[in-house]
Structure formats: structure tokens, C-alpha cells
Amino acid sequence: MKIKCFLPLFFLFITELALGQTFTLKGKITSTENGAPIHGATIIISYNLVAYSNSEGYYAITQLSSGKYQTKISSLGYKSFSTELEIN
């Protein structure tokens, strides 16, 4: 099985917060086979920030500053997905 993670279907939203130029990365992890949400997927940002998707496949990582981040998404039974994100 594969995790659906190309950007249009990854539901990648980067929201700038008003104070301190920090950002939130949030999205939904789903299966490419049937579109079902993937519960408990691990989202790792630059090897030190970790989030897990909830029962509906949603996750959020807050307090990100501008910069480039290596991102890896994985879940048991699915092929991992990696990409680089730039937030500015």
C-alpha cells in the first residue's frame, strides 16, 4: 500500500501566525488505494519534530519558522514518503 502524499492531495496548508513569524503545517494522510484516512501515521520534520495523524488522518505541527525542512511520512504497512518543504 502507498500513502497518498503528493502535495495537492496531501492537503498541505501552511498558515502564518500573526505574532513572531511562526507557521503551522497541517494536513491529512490518506491511502492511495481507497482514500481512507491513515490513523497513527508518523510525520517527521527535519529529524526532530514529530507528529502523528489522528483517527481521521489529520495532523498539525506548530511553531515552525521560515526555512527548508526535510519531511518524512511513514506508517506500518505503507510505503514511506519523503520530500523537502520550504516555508517563507
Protein Blocks (a to p, Z undefined) as FASTA:
>chain_A
ZZdfbfklnopacdddfehpiacdddddddfklopacehiacdeehlaccdddfkopacd
ehiaedddddddddehiacdddddddZZ
